[in-house]
Amino acid sequence: MTQTSKQIAVLGISAFYHDSAAALVVDGEIVAAAHEERFTRKKHDDSFPTHAVQYVLREAGFSSDDLSAVVFYDKPILKFERLLETYHATAPRGVVSFVAAMPVWIKQKFFTRRLIREGIEEACAVALPKGIPILFPEHHISHAASAFYPSPFEEAAILTIDGVGEWATTTIGKGAGGEMEMLKEMHFPHSLGLLYSAFTYYCGFKINSGEYKLMGLAPYGEKRSARAKEYKKKIKENLLHLKADGSLFLNMKYFTFATQLRTVDDEKWTELFGISPRDAESELTQEYMDLALAIQEITEEIVVLMAKTARKETGMKNLVMAGGVALNCVANVRILEEKIFENIWIQPAAGDAGGALGAALLGYYVYFGKPRIVQSHDAMRGSYLGPAYSDEDVMRMTRSYGAVHTAYADFDSLVEEIAEKIADGNVVGWMQGRIEWGPRALGNRSILADPRNAEMQKKLNLKIKYREGFRPFAPSVLESYASEYFDMGGIPRQPYMLFTAPVIKSRRKPLLKKGSMLERLNSPRSDIPSVTHLDYSSRVQTVSADTNERYAKLIEAFRKHTGCGLLINTSFNVRGEPIVCTPEDAYKCFMNTEMDYLVIGNLLFDKKSQPERESHDIKESYGLD
């Protein structure tokens, strides 16, 4: 892309908390967006997104001189005001947290404008022209923009829910044309996101990355058990006061995030629930499963109430959502089931990384006042917005590692071969084109397998991903065949894995309702058992040739070979690592797991053919020896 003097290029940045990222919007088009973690290999990297900035500018063929504005995703000074007021209101209890936080603010966050300028100059190796403005919208406005502007709706209600931005933890607004108006806010410390994160911690998972594990654990809870009902009652009577409009007030005597470097008062929670915080690697007993179920069901109830309030306040028939809680695909389905809105669209990078995109879009549509561009599906380009790698990049990797491969001149022949290998029970690492934007692998950096294989969920979790065995896997299904497997709930196109859908009844098998987690996990629940969760749900990704031609060809080849039009799709990484980005990342991950084959572009790598010495060297460099 070559810039003309008429082009408006806006760089959006999120940084200094978690999930740093950069996004570039040029004349209203989302040109590129990337997470810093994908380059640094540090999961949830919070540093300035140097590599992401370099990439998005390079993708556009721009230098920093070509930028029209830089937009940061929140207001640091407003956030500092919230910290000071909170510490003052709770003194002296917050003294430890205050002492820990102040040096960071004094050395860094007071000077965010300078840090942004210096970061861009380091990334580009040239000075950022002084005339380029650096702008600071509020955190939840950035979330709202990331949801509304790329959506396929001329007008929509906007709902953002996360932990906390500056003061806001939840907002309701509306968008029409190129304008947004925020109507209601819920303020810190009262936060659905922080409430859910508290239970994430208490059930033994890591905050800001383990919330989806808590959601996946919930179906193992016993819905009608006295314990699950008692947990729900205790949560509602002791931890929060919930109003009819979905707003909530946390009982802060049970929570410590406002005053300490911890989330909850362990002693009070232990007394309340009768179980202590679970150690991360300890056994998952039924008590924690029931606790996960209780908070998941309460979260769904609250989200539905908030959505009803958004409909009432705005009168809109469409809803858009962002913020970390919008990644709770089970709660999202509850909004669909309640038929509150006719249409729903959710930003695929709904968390803090997505704030970089929202910031860039705000710069273009609000600061520069440009007319909004609305596209029929959405403006996200399938969310394939990160870097791709050339054939030469791949060949450089093969020479570096001595990797043995077979090159296919004809991609159609390659997919026929891979479809057959997957049908034979093999696990395939699949790297094609541009890396996905957001936390989900959508067929360009994926690990693929046969969903009909009842053993595959266990194999993938324990031997490929090195993660908890209960974790469910998602199916990628051809859009044209999705209704043959799932009840799509009136939304046949679901490309971003942001909703669950139940497996249709004709494919189900009776559930094993009693027994250990392992027994229930290993009991087939449908004729596509490895993508059917304990409640018959699946987190579906629909695939079509117009969004991902290569991936659609592979699934179609698998359908012709087996009669099954879907594949298991899990992100191409191991536990604790970001999704692979480069050919080197993909090869290292392939060699250090029990994957059978790797495909990069038109090259096929067979594990049995790779040199063992190189495998050992890679294990050492990957930190797995």
Secondary structure, 3 states (H helix, E strand, C coil): CCCCCCCCEEEEEECCCCCCEEEEEECCEEEEEEECHHHHCCCCCCCCCHHHHHHHHHHHCCCHHHCCEEEECCCHHHHHHHHHHHHHHHCCCCHHHHHHHHHHHHHCHHHHHHHHHHHHHHHHCCCCCCCCCEECCCHHHHHHHHHHCCCCCCEEEEEEECCCCCCEEEEEEEEECCEEEEEEEEECCCCHHHHHHHHHHHCCCCCCCCHHHHHHHHHHCCCCCHHHHHHHHHHHHHHEEECCCCCEEECHHHECCCCCCCCECHHHHHHHHCCCCCCCCCCCCHHHHHHHHHHHHHHHHHHHHHHHHHHHHHCCCEEEEECHHHHCHHHHHHHHHCCCCCEEEECCCCCCCHHHHHHHHHHHHHHCCCCCCCCCCCCCHHHECCCCCCHHHHHHHHHHHCCCCEECCCHHHHHHHHHHHHHCCCCEEEECCCCECCCCCCCCEEEEECCCCCCHHHHHHHHHCCCCCCCCCEEEEEHHHHHHCECCCCCCCCCCCCCEEEECHHHECCCCCCCCHHHHHCCCCECCHHHCCCCCEEECEEECCCCCHHHHHHHHHHHHHHCCCEEEEEECCCCCCCCCCCHHHHHHHHHCCCCCEEEECCEEEEHHHCCHHHHHHHHHHCCCC
